[in-house]
Structures are given as C-alpha cells and as structure tokens.
Amino acid sequence: MQTKIGFRGALMLLALIAAARWRGYSRQPGRALAANSPQVVTGTPDQEAKRALTIEERADLHMARKEYGDAVDSYAQALRRSGLSADDTASLWNRIGIAYQAELKFGAARKAYKNSLHFRKDFAEPWNNLGTTYYMQKKYGKSAKYYLRAIALNGQSASFHMNLGTSYYHMDRFDQSVREYRAALLLDPDILSKHSSMGTVVETRESDPKFYYYLAKTFANLGRVDEAVHYLRRAFEDGFHDLKGLNEDPDFKKISQAPVYVELMKNPPAAIKE
C-alpha cells in the first residue's frame, strides 16, 4: 500500500533517499561499507570480502526494484557477519530502516533507526530519517526536533535544512521556514531539481498556494529570478491572489525589474480548478 503524499511529502522522502547513498552509510559520504572488516571466516579474505560485498549489492538491487522485504532480509544477513565495526553495523540498521519506511512501516523503521544510533550516536542520517517518519504521519513538531538533532551533527546537509523548513511551514512558522529553505539552497542550489533513483514516491498535484509562495519568496531573496517566477506562477495556479502583499514584499522587490517577473505580474495565470 502506498500513500499519496504530494510535492511536499515527496521532498521529504527525496531528502531521505538522497541521504541514503545506498553504497555509503559511513563517516565519509558515499563510501561503501568496508568489505575488509575483521571477520572470522573460512576461505581466503578476498573470497569473504567479495561475498560480503555481494550481500550489499543484492540488498541494493532489491531496493531499486522496490522489493523492500527482500532488501530487509539481505541487509539483516549482512548484519550477521562476524567482525562488523560499529559504524558498519549502524549503517546497515539505517538501511533497514529506510526499507521499512518505504513500506510505510514506521514503527519498524524507527526501531531500526534507533538501533543504528545505538551503535553510532553521532550518525546524522538516522536522526533525519526518524524525523521523516513523523513528518509523513503529520507530526510536524516532533519531526522538527529530530531534524534539529541531525543539523546539529551535520549542518552542511541541504536535505536536513529543507526538511526542517517544510516542518516549520506546517507549523505556521513561516519566517523560520524561509530561513531553512534559504540555507538549503545556499548549500545545494539544485536540491529541488534532483530526482531519486528509488522511485517510491507517488507525486500528486497538491494545491497549496502559500507553500509555493514561500518557495518563490526564498528564491527571490537569493536573486534567482527564474526559479522565483516558476514557483510564483505555481502559486497563482493554485489560487494565490494577494497581489498587494506581493508588491510590498521586500524579497520580491529585489526582482521586481526582471522582465520575466514583470511579464508574470502583468499576466498572472488564472487559478486551475481541480
């Protein structure tokens, strides 16, 4: 069973998957789990290293195919290897959590993330992912607390700031929301245009003019005219109509002379009826 969670929900799961980097849940982003971790094995070390890597690859393949139960089984098999370091154990538990979360099994996912943190308390991704489980259940205040923990450990993650900003948006803390979106876009200017290879999110058109207005406002603050106009157009299409407030907004005043913005204001699109 899948849940339709819309663009904002898609952002959250996209951020989760972006943090995953399936081949690398360790201290260095993108690094594969160590195939040469100390182990008590039969056969040669090279043979064991190859076998261990194959388990991970098999689990990653199951994830790509959306075979989440099989992915959990394969990651659990990898966990049973002897001699795993604490970092690698934490990494595998985090992956298991993501597989459970992809099935919307939030309780099992949280248990896996907490197991991950038991082995490595300074691992930022499980804190973020815990927040995402609560976000997807619309527990925005609780999700924000976990995102803040993740940011405290890794303030350079654009995904974490984007997540926190969206939780703040739902809590009507709009100034803080824009601040976090701005931080995310400064860290990764293309974060909103990236796509996940996992493909588990059902994106549906969700009408929320205020959300798109604040995204447009953030881009306008950064002087990124094309993106500001793009999201402002979306806000108009979803029913935004506060032209007076728009004209008085200091962020939009920064781009008020840009030709594409002038053209949009002359001919704002009519709201699209669902």
Buried (B, 14 or more C-beta within 10 A) or exposed (E): EEEEBBBBBBBBBBBBBBBBBBBBBBEEEEBBBBBEBEBEBEEEEEEBBEBBBEBBBBBBBBBEEBBBEBBBBBBBBBBEBEEBBEBBBBBBBBBBBBBBBBBBBBEBBBBBBEBBBEBBEEBBBBBBBBBBBBBBEEBBEBBBBBBBBBBEBBEEBBBBBBBBBBBBBBBEBBEBBBBBBBBBBEBBBEBBEEEBEBEBBEBEEBBBBBBBBBBBBBBBBBEBBEBBBBBBBBBBBBBBEEEEEBEEBEBBEBBEEBEBBEEBBEEBEEBEEE
